[in-house]
Amino acid sequence: MALTVREAARVLRVDEAQVYRWLDAGEIPSYTVHGQPRFDRAELLEWATSRKLPVAVDVFQTGHADAQPGPGLVEALRAAGVPEDNICSLDLCTYCDRARFYSHRRDGRARGSHWALICLP
């Protein structure tokens, strides 16, 4: 998702002038669209966390409250035509299973990790 300078400033909890200073110094990852700087959301979050910069918590929320979630990995694999026999989902939820998993989302941390394993023949 491409962010504008204003959106990047909100995510990073700084003013727009600071974002421009980082841009001028070549310190912040960005690209240009029609002469305007843009930021990849994931890349920006990686950059911020590697520098231990605080980020806005709402950046981890996607869409509006009434928006339908996108397909999960299993649904995406099915839609791509992967045979059902080749799909195995453990249906584990790190958010719900407090006894077995730590959850950055549930426990209020600013950053977490998500992983999936896909094996192709």
C-alpha positions in Angstrom: 0.0 0.0 0.0 1.5 3.3 -1.1 1.5 6.0 1.6 1.8 9.7 1.1 4.1 11.9 3.2 1.1 12.9 5.4 0.1 9.3 5.9 3.7 8.3 6.7 4.0 11.1 9.2 0.9 9.8 10.9 2.1 6.2 11.0 5.5 7.3 12.4 3.9 9.8 14.8 6.1 12.7 13.6 5.3 15.9 11.7 5.6 16.0 7.9 8.7 18.2 8.1 10.5 15.3 9.8 9.6 12.9 7.0 10.9 15.4 4.5 14.2 15.8 6.4 14.6 12.0 6.4 13.8 12.0 2.6 16.4 14.8 2.0 19.0 12.8 3.9 18.1 9.6 2.1 17.5 7.9 5.4 13.9 6.6 4.8 12.9 4.1 2.2 10.7 5.6 -0.5 9.9 5.8 -4.2 8.4 8.5 -6.4 5.1 8.6 -8.2 4.5 11.6 -10.5 7.2 13.5 -8.7 5.7 12.8 -5.2 7.4 10.6 -2.6 5.5 7.5 -1.6 6.2 4.8 1.0 5.5 1.1 1.1 3.6 0.5 4.4 5.5 -2.8 5.2 8.9 -1.3 4.3 8.1 1.8 6.4 7.2 -0.3 9.4 10.3 -2.4 9.1 12.4 0.8 8.8 10.7 2.3 11.9 11.0 -0.8 14.0 14.7 -1.3 13.1 15.3 2.2 14.5 13.1 1.6 17.5 10.8 4.4 16.5 7.2 4.4 17.8 4.4 3.8 15.3 0.7 4.5 15.5 -1.1 1.5 16.8 -4.0 1.9 14.3 -1.6 1.2 11.4 -2.0 -2.5 12.3 -5.8 -2.4 11.8 -6.9 -3.0 8.3 -10.0 -1.4 6.6 -13.1 -0.3 8.3 -15.1 -2.0 11.0 -17.7 -3.1 8.5 -15.2 -4.3 5.8 -15.1 -7.9 5.0 -11.7 -9.5 5.6 -9.7 -10.7 2.6 -9.3 -14.4 1.9 -7.0 -16.3 4.2 -4.0 -18.4 3.0 -6.1 -21.6 2.7 -8.8 -19.9 0.7 -6.2 -18.2 -1.5 -4.5 -21.6 -2.2 -7.9 -23.2 -3.1 -8.7 -20.2 -5.4 -5.3 -20.7 -7.1 -6.2 -24.3 -7.9 -4.0 -26.1 -5.4 -5.5 -29.5 -4.8 -7.3 -30.0 -1.5 -5.0 -33.0 -0.6 -2.0 -30.6 -0.8 -3.4 -28.1 1.7 -3.0 -28.6 5.4 -4.0 -26.0 7.9 -3.4 -26.4 11.6 -6.0 -23.7 12.4 -4.0 -22.4 15.3 -4.7 -18.9 16.6 -1.9 -17.1 18.4 -4.3 -14.4 19.5 -6.9 -16.8 21.0 -4.6 -19.4 22.6 -2.9 -17.5 25.4 -1.6 -20.6 27.1 0.4 -21.7 24.0 1.3 -18.5 22.2 2.4 -14.9 22.9 0.5 -12.5 20.7 1.8 -9.0 19.8 -1.8 -7.9 18.8 -3.4 -9.3 21.9 -0.8 -8.1 24.4 -0.5 -4.6 22.9 3.0 -4.7 21.4 3.6 -2.5 18.4 5.1 -5.1 16.2 4.7 -8.8 15.6 5.5 -11.5 13.1 3.3 -13.8 11.0 4.5 -16.8 9.1 3.2 -19.6 6.9 4.9 -22.6 5.4 4.2 -23.4 1.8 5.9 -26.5 0.2 5.6 -27.0 -3.5 6.5 -30.3 -5.2 
